Amino acid sequence: MSLRLFILLLLFFFFSCQEEKKDLLGKEKMMDMITEVSLVDAYAEVFILKDSTLKKDSVLKQELSAMYKINHVSPEQFAYSYKYYSSNPILFKEIIDSAHARAYRKKDKIYLSTSVK
């Protein structure tokens, strides 16, 4: 009887852990999302400088909502993934460093494409 109970509890624990990780973004997707968040923040910062009647928080919220929708990611899913990856400092540093490099490259491409016109 106790062996069956142990196996049942073990299966329950296994499937409950699997269900939580179902919402976890993959490492590459997380790098993409953090890159996009960086670019959205930079955009909101520049946009506010051009129009002083706007508040950065409202512009940032609007742009982040659009980013989540485009990437088919919920804010909760992003927050859960961020918390998961940030609990592993080595992996998190790799993700952040890669996202920073991607954002820097994309920023240059965006700047060059808009400054030529």
C-alpha positions in Angstrom: 0.0 0.0 0.0 2.7 2.5 0.9 4.6 1.7 -2.3 1.5 2.5 -4.4 1.1 5.8 -2.4 4.7 6.6 -3.0 4.4 6.0 -6.8 1.2 8.0 -6.9 2.8 10.9 -5.2 5.9 10.6 -7.4 3.7 10.7 -10.5 1.7 13.6 -9.2 4.9 15.6 -8.5 6.4 14.7 -11.9 3.3 15.8 -13.8 2.8 19.0 -11.8 6.4 20.0 -12.6 5.9 19.3 -16.2 2.8 21.5 -16.3 4.7 24.5 -14.9 7.5 24.2 -17.4 4.9 24.1 -20.2 4.7 27.9 -20.1 8.5 28.3 -20.0 9.9 30.1 -23.0 12.8 28.4 -24.6 16.3 30.0 -24.2 16.3 31.4 -27.8 12.8 32.8 -27.4 13.7 34.4 -24.1 16.7 36.0 -25.7 14.4 37.4 -28.5 11.9 38.7 -25.9 14.6 40.4 -23.8 16.0 41.9 -27.0 12.6 43.2 -27.9 12.0 44.6 -24.4 15.3 46.5 -24.7 14.3 48.0 -28.0 10.8 48.9 -26.8 12.3 50.7 -23.9 14.7 52.6 -26.1 11.9 53.5 -28.5 9.7 54.7 -25.7 12.6 56.8 -24.4 13.2 58.5 -27.8 9.5 58.9 -28.5 8.9 60.7 -25.2 11.8 63.1 -26.0 10.0 64.1 -29.3 6.6 64.6 -27.6 6.7 66.0 -24.1 2.9 65.6 -23.6 3.3 61.8 -23.5 4.3 59.8 -20.4 6.9 57.2 -20.8 5.0 54.6 -18.8 1.9 54.8 -21.0 3.9 54.6 -24.2 6.0 51.7 -22.7 2.9 49.8 -21.6 1.3 50.2 -25.1 4.4 49.1 -26.9 5.0 46.1 -24.6 1.4 45.0 -25.1 1.9 45.1 -28.9 5.2 43.2 -28.5 3.5 40.4 -26.4 0.8 40.1 -29.0 3.1 39.9 -32.0 5.3 37.3 -30.3 2.3 35.3 -29.0 3.6 35.5 -25.4 1.5 36.5 -22.4 3.0 38.9 -19.9 2.6 36.2 -17.3 4.5 33.7 -19.4 7.3 36.2 -19.9 7.4 37.0 -16.1 7.4 33.2 -15.3 10.3 32.6 -17.7 12.2 35.6 -16.5 11.9 34.4 -12.9 12.9 30.9 -13.9 16.0 31.9 -15.9 17.1 34.6 -13.4 17.3 31.8 -10.7 20.2 30.3 -12.7 22.8 33.1 -12.8 25.1 31.5 -15.3 22.4 30.8 -17.8 20.7 34.1 -17.2 24.0 36.0 -17.8 24.4 34.2 -21.1 20.8 35.1 -22.1 21.2 38.8 -21.1 24.6 39.2 -22.8 23.2 37.6 -26.0 20.1 39.8 -25.9 22.2 42.9 -25.3 24.4 42.1 -28.3 21.3 41.4 -30.5 19.6 44.7 -29.4 22.8 46.6 -30.1 23.0 45.1 -33.7 19.3 45.7 -34.3 19.5 49.3 -33.0 22.3 50.0 -35.5 20.2 48.5 -38.3 17.2 50.5 -37.3 19.1 53.7 -37.0 20.9 53.3 -40.3 17.6 52.5 -42.1 15.9 55.6 -40.8 18.8 58.0 -41.1 19.4 57.4 -44.8 15.9 58.6 -45.8 
